[in-house]
Amino acid sequence: MNKRVVSAFSVACATLLLLDYCADNRYTKVDTSVKTESASATAGAVSVAAVDLSSLEEPSVTDSNAIATAKSLGDIYGYKNLGICNVDSGNLNIREEASKDSKLVGKLPANAGCEIIETEGEWSKIKSGEVEGYVLSEYLFTGTEAWDKAVELAEFVATAKTGGLRVRGEGNTDSEIIYQLAEGEEIAILDNTQDEEWIKVDVDGDEGYVCAEYVDVDLSLKTAMTLTEARYGAGVSDVRMAVCENALQYVGNRYVWGGTSLTNGVDCSGFTMQIMRQYGVYLSHSSKAQANEGTTISTSELKPGDLIFYGRGKSINHVAIYIGGGQICHASNKRDGIKISNYMYRTPIKCVRVLYD
């Protein structure tokens, strides 16, 4: 397991404590808006006493101790000029050019991180995830304020280092395999278990355990979603394309268990139910029920607009809309909300056609 970020974050926390208690009057005290308690909680209660302070470089403080803190955190998050999306809810539009009339190329979810490349008047050019474009600068936290938010918002995630990563019901090899994840799939870590031999994770709102040996652990901020991830093949009808484009406009919106609002919060079956009803297809608010409300097809027969079902063992508990190009759009979990994934991120249990053209 990759411990680099855990070590780096420990260094950041240790630096904060050293500076806070330093008797040398040449240095001012660390800005109390950067809480060491918050940093430790984010890192999973890393003990400063466990850090070999003799191996650290001498802290360098210039105009503000926050600069040194930000530099250490920048090494963790991978940003040099960090921006954090400052909207109360929903997403910030990312445009191709610095104009409100320019083409939309992506969405930056609330509290997501980005690299600020340059600022042009009221616009900032950013890069976040795979998306590069322009956003209105007034909706970004920047500077020290952004780093403070990063400490508060960053979460530990586990990334599968191998295909067929086994997610088990309990933290041992004798436990039932409930899911298998594709290589590169990123899942949220629960209950500060990032340093354990078995890491507790969230897979589409369901809890399980993965062996630490087969994942990389990193601190992560949410990133932007591209609007061009859907790919349509030849012969795809207009209605199927419309379903997919409609679904994609809600990427980044909230996941709420039992929810049915595409804007204020929805769960997986609520998402498919509300999208399909706009095209005259009325589905139940249950993934298990929806699996029996159409025609069963094979994965080789999938077209954009078809439904794919996933589950724990053979029991269906999740549904997604296939959008073409080997991808799905689905209401995943509280951390990610509505997102785009590879359709084989978990092994599908069933595929169903509810659109007939």
C-alpha positions as CSV (number, residue, x, y, z in Angstrom):
1,M,0.0,0.0,0.0
2,N,1.2,3.5,-0.8
3,K,2.0,5.2,2.5
4,R,3.6,8.3,0.8
5,V,0.6,10.6,1.4
6,V,0.1,9.5,5.0
7,S,3.8,10.3,5.8
8,A,3.6,13.6,4.0
9,F,0.5,14.6,5.9
10,S,2.2,13.6,9.2
11,V,5.0,15.9,8.2
12,A,2.5,18.8,7.7
13,C,0.9,18.2,11.0
14,A,4.3,17.9,12.8
15,T,5.4,21.2,11.2
16,L,2.3,22.9,12.4
17,L,2.8,21.8,16.0
18,L,6.5,22.7,16.0
19,L,5.8,26.2,14.8
20,D,2.8,26.6,17.2
21,Y,5.0,25.9,20.3
22,C,8.3,27.3,19.1
23,A,9.9,29.6,21.8
24,D,11.8,31.5,19.2
25,N,10.2,34.9,19.0
26,R,11.4,35.5,15.5
27,Y,8.5,33.6,14.2
28,T,4.8,34.4,14.6
29,K,2.3,31.8,15.7
30,V,0.5,29.6,13.2
31,D,-2.7,31.1,11.9
32,T,-5.4,29.6,14.2
33,S,-7.6,29.1,11.2
34,V,-5.4,26.2,10.3
35,K,-6.3,23.7,13.0
36,T,-3.8,20.9,13.8
37,E,-6.7,19.0,15.3
38,S,-8.5,19.1,12.0
39,A,-5.4,18.1,10.1
40,S,-4.9,15.1,12.4
41,A,-8.5,14.1,12.0
42,T,-8.2,14.3,8.2
43,A,-5.1,12.1,8.3
44,G,-6.7,9.5,10.5
45,A,-5.3,10.6,13.9
46,V,-1.7,10.3,13.0
47,S,0.5,10.7,16.1
48,V,3.0,13.5,15.8
49,A,5.2,11.7,18.4
50,A,5.6,8.8,15.9
51,V,7.2,11.1,13.3
52,D,11.0,11.1,13.2
53,L,11.5,14.9,13.6
54,S,15.3,14.6,13.1
55,S,14.6,13.5,9.5
56,L,12.6,16.6,8.6
57,E,14.0,19.6,6.9
58,E,14.3,22.8,8.9
59,P,10.9,24.6,8.7
60,S,11.1,27.7,6.4
61,V,8.8,30.5,7.2
62,T,8.7,33.8,5.3
63,D,5.7,36.2,5.3
64,S,3.4,33.7,7.0
65,N,3.6,30.2,8.6
66,A,0.6,29.3,6.4
67,I,3.0,29.4,3.4
68,A,5.0,26.5,4.8
69,T,1.9,24.7,5.7
70,A,0.5,25.2,2.2
71,K,3.7,23.9,0.6
72,S,3.5,20.7,2.6
73,L,-0.1,20.2,1.7
74,G,0.5,21.0,-1.9
75,D,2.9,18.0,-2.0
76,I,0.0,15.8,-0.8
77,Y,-2.8,17.0,-3.0
78,G,-0.7,17.5,-6.1
79,Y,-1.6,21.2,-6.5
80,K,0.7,24.2,-6.7
81,N,-2.0,27.0,-7.0
82,L,-5.0,25.4,-5.4
83,G,-8.6,26.6,-6.0
84,I,-11.6,25.2,-4.2
85,C,-15.1,25.5,-5.7
86,N,-17.1,27.9,-3.6
87,V,-20.8,27.3,-4.4
88,D,-23.4,26.4,-1.8
89,S,-24.7,23.5,-3.8
90,G,-24.7,22.1,-7.4
91,N,-21.8,22.7,-9.7
92,L,-19.7,25.5,-11.2
93,N,-19.8,25.6,-15.0
94,I,-16.4,25.2,-16.8
95,R,-16.3,26.9,-20.2
96,E,-14.1,26.5,-23.2
97,E,-13.3,30.2,-23.3
98,A,-13.5,33.1,-20.8
99,S,-17.1,34.0,-21.7
100,K,-20.5,33.1,-20.4
101,D,-21.5,32.4,-24.0
102,S,-18.7,29.9,-24.5
103,K,-19.3,26.2,-24.9
104,L,-19.7,24.2,-21.6
105,V,-16.9,21.6,-21.2
106,G,-17.3,20.4,-17.7
107,K,-18.7,20.9,-14.2
108,L,-16.8,21.6,-11.0
109,P,-18.8,20.2,-8.0
110,A,-19.1,22.2,-4.8
111,N,-15.9,21.8,-2.7
112,A,-14.0,20.2,-5.5
113,G,-10.3,21.1,-6.1
114,C,-8.6,22.5,-9.2
115,E,-5.2,23.9,-10.3
116,I,-5.5,27.6,-11.1
117,I,-3.4,28.1,-14.3
118,E,-3.9,31.8,-14.8
119,T,-6.4,34.6,-14.2
120,E,-7.9,36.8,-16.9
121,G,-10.1,39.6,-15.5
122,E,-13.1,38.0,-13.8
123,W,-12.2,34.5,-15.2
124,S,-9.7,31.9,-14.0
125,K,-8.3,29.2,-16.3
126,I,-8.3,25.9,-14.3
127,K,-7.5,22.2,-14.7
128,S,-9.4,19.7,-12.6
129,G,-9.3,16.0,-13.3
130,E,-9.5,15.6,-17.0
131,V,-11.2,19.0,-17.6
132,E,-9.4,22.3,-18.5
133,G,-11.3,25.5,-19.0
134,Y,-12.5,28.8,-17.5
135,V,-14.6,29.5,-14.4
136,L,-15.7,32.7,-12.8
137,S,-13.0,33.6,-10.2
138,E,-15.6,34.8,-7.6
139,Y,-16.7,31.2,-7.1
140,L,-13.3,29.9,-6.1
141,F,-11.5,29.8,-2.7
142,T,-7.9,30.7,-3.3
143,G,-4.6,31.2,-1.4
144,T,-4.5,30.3,2.3
145,E,-8.3,30.1,2.4
146,A,-8.2,27.3,-0.2
147,W,-5.5,25.3,1.8
148,D,-7.6,25.6,4.9
149,K,-10.6,24.2,3.1
150,A,-8.4,21.4,1.7
151,V,-7.5,20.3,5.2
152,E,-11.2,20.2,6.0
153,L,-12.5,18.5,2.9
154,A,-9.8,16.0,1.8
155,E,-10.7,12.4,2.3
156,F,-8.8,9.1,2.1
157,V,-9.6,7.0,-0.9
158,A,-8.4,3.5,-2.0
159,T,-7.5,2.8,-5.6
160,A,-7.5,-0.8,-6.9
161,K,-4.0,-1.8,-8.1
162,T,-5.3,-4.9,-9.8
163,G,-8.3,-6.1,-11.8
164,G,-10.9,-8.1,-9.9
165,L,-10.1,-6.5,-6.5
166,R,-12.1,-8.5,-4.0
167,V,-14.4,-6.6,-1.6
168,R,-15.3,-8.8,1.3
169,G,-18.1,-8.6,3.8
170,E,-15.7,-8.7,6.7
171,G,-11.9,-8.0,7.1
172,N,-10.6,-11.5,6.5
173,T,-10.0,-13.9,3.7
174,D,-12.6,-16.3,5.0
175,S,-15.4,-13.7,4.5
176,E,-17.8,-13.7,1.6
177,I,-16.7,-11.8,-1.6
178,I,-19.4,-9.3,-2.1
179,Y,-18.0,-7.3,-5.0
180,Q,-15.1,-7.4,-7.5
181,L,-13.7,-4.0,-8.7
182,A,-11.9,-3.1,-11.8
183,E,-8.2,-1.9,-11.8
184,G,-8.0,1.9,-11.2
185,E,-11.5,2.1,-9.5
186,E,-11.4,4.6,-6.6
187,I,-13.5,4.1,-3.5
188,A,-14.0,6.1,-0.3
189,I,-12.3,4.8,2.9
190,L,-14.5,4.6,6.0
191,D,-13.9,4.9,9.7
192,N,-10.2,6.0,9.5
193,T,-9.1,2.5,8.5
194,Q,-6.6,3.6,5.9
195,D,-3.7,2.3,8.0
196,E,-5.2,-1.1,8.8
197,E,-4.4,-4.4,7.1
198,W,-8.1,-4.6,6.0
199,I,-9.5,-1.2,4.9
200,K,-13.2,-0.5,5.3
201,V,-14.7,1.0,2.1
202,D,-17.9,2.4,0.6
203,V,-19.0,0.8,-2.7
204,D,-22.1,2.6,-3.9
205,G,-23.4,3.1,-0.4
206,D,-22.6,-0.5,0.7
207,E,-19.8,-1.2,3.2
208,G,-17.1,-3.8,2.7
209,Y,-13.4,-4.5,3.2
210,V,-10.4,-4.7,0.9
211,C,-6.9,-6.0,1.6
212,A,-4.5,-3.1,2.0
213,E,-1.9,-4.9,-0.1
214,Y,-3.9,-4.5,-3.3
215,V,-4.8,-0.8,-3.1
216,D,-3.1,2.5,-3.1
217,V,-4.2,4.9,-0.4
218,D,-4.3,8.7,-1.1
219,L,-5.8,11.9,0.3
220,S,-8.1,13.2,-2.4
221,L,-10.3,16.2,-3.2
222,K,-13.2,15.9,-5.6
223,T,-12.4,17.0,-9.2
224,A,-14.4,18.1,-12.2
225,M,-16.6,16.1,-14.4
226,T,-16.3,16.2,-18.2
227,L,-19.4,16.6,-20.3
228,T,-18.0,14.7,-23.3
229,E,-17.5,11.3,-21.8
230,A,-20.4,9.7,-23.5
231,R,-19.6,8.0,-26.9
232,Y,-22.4,6.9,-29.2
233,G,-22.1,4.2,-31.8
234,A,-23.7,4.0,-35.2
235,G,-27.4,3.4,-35.3
236,V,-28.2,4.9,-31.9
237,S,-31.6,6.5,-32.0
238,D,-32.3,10.2,-31.1
239,V,-34.3,9.2,-28.1
240,R,-31.4,7.1,-26.7
241,M,-28.9,10.0,-27.2
242,A,-31.4,12.3,-25.6
243,V,-31.7,10.0,-22.5
244,C,-27.9,10.0,-22.1
245,E,-27.5,13.7,-22.6
246,N,-30.2,14.3,-20.1
247,A,-28.7,12.0,-17.5
248,L,-25.2,13.6,-18.0
249,Q,-26.5,17.1,-17.1
250,Y,-27.0,16.0,-13.6
251,V,-23.5,14.6,-13.1
252,G,-22.1,16.0,-9.8
253,N,-25.5,16.4,-8.1
254,R,-26.2,15.0,-4.7
255,Y,-26.8,11.3,-3.7
256,V,-29.6,11.0,-1.1
257,W,-30.8,7.5,-0.1
258,G,-34.5,7.3,-0.9
259,G,-34.3,10.6,-2.8
260,T,-36.2,11.3,-6.1
261,S,-35.1,14.8,-6.9
262,L,-32.5,15.1,-9.7
263,T,-31.5,18.5,-8.4
264,N,-31.8,18.2,-4.6
265,G,-30.8,14.5,-4.1
266,V,-31.6,11.1,-5.6
267,D,-30.6,7.5,-5.1
268,C,-29.7,5.0,-7.9
269,S,-33.2,3.8,-8.7
270,G,-34.7,7.3,-8.2
271,F,-32.2,8.6,-10.8
272,T,-33.1,6.0,-13.4
273,M,-36.8,6.3,-12.6
274,Q,-36.8,10.1,-13.0
275,I,-34.7,10.1,-16.2
276,M,-36.8,7.4,-17.9
277,R,-40.2,8.9,-17.0
278,Q,-39.3,11.9,-19.2
279,Y,-39.4,9.5,-22.1
280,G,-42.6,7.7,-21.3
281,V,-41.0,4.9,-19.4
282,Y,-42.4,4.5,-15.8
283,L,-40.2,2.5,-13.5
284,S,-40.5,1.5,-9.8
285,H,-38.4,3.2,-7.2
286,S,-36.4,0.0,-6.5
287,S,-33.4,-1.4,-8.4
288,K,-34.6,-5.0,-7.7
289,A,-38.0,-4.1,-9.2
290,Q,-36.6,-2.3,-12.2
291,A,-34.5,-5.4,-13.1
292,N,-37.8,-7.1,-14.0
293,E,-39.5,-4.2,-15.8
294,G,-37.9,-4.6,-19.2
295,T,-36.3,-7.1,-21.5
296,T,-33.2,-8.9,-20.4
297,I,-30.2,-8.5,-22.8
298,S,-26.6,-9.5,-22.8
299,T,-23.7,-7.1,-22.3
300,S,-22.8,-7.5,-26.0
301,E,-26.3,-6.2,-26.9
302,L,-26.0,-3.0,-24.8
303,K,-27.0,0.3,-26.3
304,P,-26.9,3.8,-24.8
305,G,-30.0,4.1,-22.6
306,D,-30.2,0.5,-21.5
307,L,-30.0,-0.3,-17.7
308,I,-27.3,-2.2,-16.0
309,F,-27.8,-3.8,-12.6
310,Y,-25.2,-4.6,-9.9
311,G,-25.4,-6.3,-6.6
312,R,-24.0,-8.1,-3.6
313,G,-23.6,-11.7,-4.5
314,K,-26.6,-12.4,-6.7
315,S,-28.9,-9.9,-4.9
316,I,-29.4,-6.7,-7.0
317,N,-28.9,-3.4,-5.1
318,H,-27.7,-0.9,-7.7
319,V,-28.8,0.3,-11.1
320,A,-27.1,2.6,-13.7
321,I,-27.8,4.0,-17.2
322,Y,-25.4,2.8,-19.9
323,I,-24.3,5.8,-21.9
324,G,-22.1,4.1,-24.5
325,G,-18.3,3.7,-24.9
326,G,-18.2,1.2,-22.0
327,Q,-19.5,3.8,-19.5
328,I,-22.4,4.3,-17.2
329,C,-24.0,7.3,-15.5
330,H,-25.4,6.5,-12.0
331,A,-26.2,7.9,-8.6
332,S,-23.3,6.3,-6.7
333,N,-22.9,7.3,-3.1
334,K,-22.8,10.4,-0.7
335,R,-19.2,11.2,-1.5
336,D,-19.4,11.1,-5.3
337,G,-23.1,11.8,-6.0
338,I,-24.1,11.3,-9.6
339,K,-21.1,10.2,-11.6
340,I,-19.7,8.5,-14.6
341,S,-17.9,5.1,-14.3
342,N,-16.7,2.3,-16.4
343,Y,-19.5,-0.2,-16.8
344,M,-17.3,-3.0,-15.5
345,Y,-16.2,-1.1,-12.4
346,R,-18.2,-3.9,-10.7
347,T,-19.3,-7.1,-12.4
348,P,-22.8,-6.6,-13.8
349,I,-25.5,-9.0,-12.7
350,K,-28.1,-8.2,-15.3
351,C,-28.7,-5.9,-18.3
352,V,-32.2,-4.7,-19.2
353,R,-33.8,-2.8,-22.1
354,V,-36.6,-0.4,-21.4
355,L,-36.4,1.7,-24.5
356,Y,-37.6,0.2,-27.8
357,D,-36.7,1.8,-31.1
